[in-house]
Amino acid sequence: MGRLEGKVALVTGAARGQGAATVRRFVAEGARVLIADVADEAGKRLADDLGDAAVYQHLDVGAEDDWAVAIERVLDEFGTVDVLVNNAGILHFSQLGETKLADYERVIRVNQIGAFLGMRSVVEPMSAAGGGSIVNVSSVEGLAGMPFLVAYTASKFAIRGMTKVAALELGDRGIRVNSLHPGMIDTKMVQDAAGGHEVDLSRVGRKVALGRVGQPEEIAGLALFLASDDSSYCTGSEFVADGGATATHALKI
């Protein structure tokens, strides 16, 4: 028996990176998964690789209508939804004084509004099922600031706060809500934010206690814990996987 045997999960931003790693880990642990993303080709390939345990659904997380379709699809395919992982996110680097409103709004739409719509969309089906687990992927930038990331940091702090509100409101329905805070993880998101250029992350990794960047599978492991009954008394909390990045402060020598 896997740790998610019999459970159904919906994972956003699931076609690649830590989203795809989470999908693979969930399926390996017995879950059936709706893979949701806007990267249709990659999402379909992943679903094909995983067979009957997974299906792909196009989902723009900032669009209400897309969420309605995704929830209908997961219920039609699998009958219920027990786990939601709000993983979809985008990154945008710019100085505060040079940040365009359109870029700020784009980040907020995907990261913050996407998480809000996702949580709202599963309240009724999870309540009908007798409970569930919502995992909102924030960031270490949801715990402290970082230069050049005003929009991203704002969105990740918002996810942290919304998580606590949702946990308080939904606890009596048996729905647990927690935020997951990765540090620097080796995914394509950073390269995309850098304009598609390859970025050497090893220099950043050497600054943290463990001396390296994280891997998507390490975030998937924490997501699995939060999705499973192993975390049955955890709600409204922050779970950090950052190699020790938040163990220090700006005066580190």
GUNU-185701 format. One line per 10 residues: number of its first residue (from 0); for each residue x, y, z of C-alpha. Coordinates in steps of 0.5 Angstrom, whole numbers, always signed. Layout:
# residues N
NUM> X,Y,Z  ...
# end
This chain:
# residues 253
0> +0,+0,+0  +3,+7,-2  +2,+13,+2  -3,+16,-2  -7,+9,-4  -14,+11,-6  -13,+18,-6  -14,+23,-12  -10,+29,-13  -10,+35,-18
10> -3,+38,-19  -2,+45,-22  +4,+47,-26  +5,+40,-27  +8,+39,-33  +16,+40,-31  +20,+41,-26  +18,+40,-18  +11,+39,-21  +12,+34,-25
20> +17,+31,-20  +11,+31,-15  +6,+28,-20  +11,+22,-21  +12,+21,-13  +4,+21,-12  +3,+16,-17  +9,+12,-15  +5,+12,-8  -2,+10,-11
30> -5,+16,-12  -9,+18,-19  -7,+25,-21  -10,+30,-26  -4,+34,-29  -6,+41,-30  -1,+46,-34  -1,+51,-40  +5,+47,-43  +0,+42,-47
40> +6,+38,-50  +10,+36,-44  +4,+35,-40  +1,+30,-45  +8,+26,-45  +8,+26,-38  +1,+23,-37  +2,+18,-43  +8,+16,-39  +4,+15,-33
50> -1,+11,-36  -8,+10,-33  -6,+13,-26  -6,+20,-29  -9,+25,-34  -7,+32,-37  -12,+38,-37  -10,+45,-40  -11,+50,-34  -9,+57,-34
60> -9,+58,-26  -11,+65,-27  -18,+64,-31  -24,+62,-27  -27,+58,-33  -21,+54,-33  -22,+52,-26  -29,+50,-27  -27,+45,-33  -21,+42,-29
70> -25,+41,-23  -31,+38,-27  -25,+33,-31  -22,+31,-25  -29,+29,-22  -31,+25,-28  -25,+22,-29  -23,+20,-22  -30,+21,-18  -27,+26,-13
80> -21,+30,-11  -17,+29,-4  -11,+33,-5  -9,+40,-9  -2,+42,-10  -2,+49,-12  +5,+49,-15  +4,+53,-22  +8,+60,-21  +12,+64,-25
90> +18,+69,-23  +20,+76,-26  +27,+79,-24  +27,+87,-24  +29,+93,-20  +23,+96,-16  +23,+103,-20  +23,+99,-26  +18,+94,-25  +12,+95,-30
100> +5,+94,-28  +4,+89,-33  +9,+85,-31  +7,+85,-23  +0,+84,-25  +2,+78,-29  +6,+75,-23  +0,+76,-18  -5,+73,-23  -1,+66,-24
110> +2,+66,-17  -3,+69,-12  -10,+69,-16  -8,+62,-18  -7,+59,-11  -14,+63,-9  -18,+60,-15  -15,+53,-14  -17,+53,-6  -24,+56,-8
120> -25,+51,-13  -24,+45,-9  -28,+47,-2  -34,+44,-4  -32,+37,-7  -27,+36,-2  -32,+38,+3  -37,+33,+0  -31,+27,+0  -30,+29,+8
130> -24,+32,+8  -17,+33,+4  -11,+37,+4  -9,+43,+0  -1,+44,-1  +0,+51,-3  +7,+52,-6  +10,+59,-3  +18,+60,-3  +23,+62,+2
140> +21,+69,-1  +14,+68,+2  +18,+68,+9  +23,+74,+7  +25,+79,+2  +30,+78,-4  +32,+84,-8  +29,+84,-16  +23,+80,-14  +18,+85,-11
150> +12,+82,-15  +14,+75,-14  +16,+76,-6  +9,+79,-6  +5,+74,-9  +9,+68,-4  +8,+72,+2  +0,+73,+0  +0,+65,-1  +3,+64,+6
160> -3,+69,+9  -8,+66,+5  -6,+59,+7  -7,+61,+14  -14,+64,+13  -16,+58,+9  -14,+53,+15  -18,+57,+20  -24,+57,+15  -24,+49,+13
170> -21,+46,+19  -28,+44,+21  -29,+41,+14  -23,+36,+15  -19,+40,+10  -12,+41,+12  -8,+47,+8  -1,+48,+9  +5,+52,+5  +11,+49,+2
180> +17,+54,+2  +22,+51,-3  +29,+55,-3  +33,+55,-10  +31,+49,-13  +34,+46,-20  +28,+47,-25  +27,+51,-31  +24,+57,-28  +30,+61,-26
190> +33,+60,-34  +26,+62,-36  +26,+68,-32  +33,+70,-34  +31,+70,-41  +32,+63,-43  +39,+63,-42  +43,+58,-38  +44,+60,-31  +50,+57,-26
200> +46,+56,-20  +52,+52,-16  +54,+59,-14  +48,+60,-10  +48,+53,-8  +55,+54,-4  +52,+60,+0  +47,+55,+4  +48,+51,+10  +48,+44,+5
210> +52,+47,+0  +48,+46,-6  +42,+47,-9  +36,+43,-8  +33,+38,-13  +25,+37,-15  +25,+31,-12  +26,+33,-5  +20,+38,-6  +16,+32,-8
220> +18,+29,-2  +15,+34,+2  +9,+35,-2  +8,+28,-1  +8,+28,+7  +3,+34,+7  -1,+30,+2  -1,+24,+6  -4,+22,+13  +2,+22,+16
230> +1,+30,+16  -6,+29,+19  -5,+34,+25  -1,+39,+21  -5,+45,+18  -4,+53,+17  +4,+52,+18  +10,+53,+14  +14,+47,+11  +21,+49,+9
240> +26,+46,+4  +31,+51,+3  +38,+47,+5  +39,+52,+11  +38,+59,+7  +33,+61,+12  +37,+59,+18  +42,+65,+17  +41,+73,+16  +44,+78,+13
250> +50,+79,+17  +53,+72,+15  +60,+72,+14
# end
